[in-house]
Amino acid sequence: MTAVQDVPDLRDWPFEPSLVQLRRYVTPPRGLTILDQQQEGACTGFGLAAVINLLNERRGRRARVSPRMLYEMARLHDEWPGEEYAGSSCRGAIKGWYNMGVCGDAKWPYTAGKPGSLTVDRAKDARANTIGAYYRVQPSIADFHAAINEGGAVFCSATTHGGWMRPDKRTGTIPHIKEEQGGHAFAIVGYNSKGFWVQNSWGKAWGKAGLGLWQYEDWLQNVMDAWVFSLALPTPQIWHLPPASERNRSGIVARPRPARSEIAGHFIHVDDGDFHDKGRYWSNAEDVSATAGLVAGSKQKYQHLLLYAHGGLNSPTDSARR
């Protein structure tokens, strides 16, 4: 149980339901890919992967994405320093996906306790699975129902309790027990008159073939964070080009911050002599080594290497824009 609640951020865009008529029940889709995180606290990666897999299936793609990449990128983009800890936040997972995309599961398979690292091949494959629009869902029952109707699934985190350890095998109902056991992230894939259908990442033996019915009273007391999003269409032909200028909320034209994936392989982020291994523009020795290997093995014969050291007064974002 290692999902941590998102830190409040006024920049979050809230989900605003449309006037679409809500269905009384949304039954979980058939053929869901039930994942298993085993004993590792990687639930944010697995919960997000479950939603992405479902959205891919809805548009006719059976491709499974890598929970391992989503989790490792979440820890690089969340709010806490270093990597010597388990767990992350929903926002950290979404920020990692926004900045890096996510590769296929076959490219970066999950092995418990063996995280691996982001290779050039994995980074290139991740460009085919990127986020489109995304919004924070407020803890309102009407907003949650609308988000499931409009988005198909919700990426959610909550405080769990002993009932999550023993859901009913026949009905999937999670008993509401008032004893906290820590945070957990998962996908919400439907609802009925009693609660929300949860797609968990504890294997098919959990609950009703991997699904659990999270009762509304339990949801009301323990929900932490929730996000709904759409998938972007793959456009690899313009991946390397800078985004167009956009207007901020005040109407002023602003140069957008490039995602890390847009400048990957072209920068090293060092602060006080050490790699800066957190945040939007993280950098580490493995990343630099992968870039060097790519350049050395390229069919193009590079004659020169240009190093540009940005001034200390420039922010990482300003440096990335240049």
C-alpha positions, 0 to 999 in steps of 0.5 A: 500500500504505497500510493501517496496523495497528490500535493494540491496544485492550483494548475490542475484542470478540473473535469467538468461533466457535459450534459450527456445522459448518464447510464444507470449501470456501467458493467466492466468490459469483458476481456480486461487485462488483469495485472499483478504487481506482486509484492512491489509497491508499484500500484501507480504504474499498474493502475495507470497501465490498466486504464491505458490498456482499456482505452487502447482496446476501446479504439481497437488496439490490443497493445499492452503498455509497460507498468514498469516504465510508468512506475519508474517515470512516476518516481522521477516526476513525483514530489519527493527527492531521490529514488530510494523509496517505494510508491508514488502519486497519481500525479507523478505517474501522469507527469511521467507519462506526459513527459515520456510516453509509455512503451509497450509491455514487451519492450520493458516487461515487469520483473519484481525487484528488477526495475531496469532503465529507460533505453533508447529503444524503449524511449522511441517506442513510448512515442506511440502511447502518449496522453491527450487531454487529462483532468482531475476528477473532484470527489463528487459522486456525479462527477465520478459517474460522468467521468466513467461515462465520458472517459471509459475509466478513472485512474484513482487512489484511495486509503485502503483497509482490511476489507481490501484483503478479503473481497467476496469472491462471488459478488466482488464486494469489498467489506467496509472495515474502518482500519486504515492500511495505506494508500493504493492506486487502481482503475475504476471501470464501471459502477452499479447502484451499490458502488464502483467497479475497481480493476485491481492489480493483485492478480485474477485470484483477487475479488471477482476475477480481479475486480472488486465492488467498492461501496459508495460509503467506503468511497466517500470516506477514503477516496484520495485522488482521481484523474480522467484522460484521453489518449493522443493519436500517434504523430511520430513525424512531428515528434522532434519539432517544437510545439506551437505557441499557446495562450495562457489563462490570462490571454498572453501568448506563451512558449510552452514547456517542451516535454522531456521526450522532445529534447531527450538525447540533447541535454545533460542536467547537472546541478552542483556537480551532480546529476539532477535526477528528478523532475521534468528534465531529469538526467543520470549517468545511464541516460548519458551513456545510452545517448553516447552509445546511440551517437557512436553507433549511428550511420551518420559520421559526426565530426564535431560535438557542441557543448552549450552551458546555460547560465546559472540564472536560466531556469531548466524550462528556459534552457529546454526551450532553447 
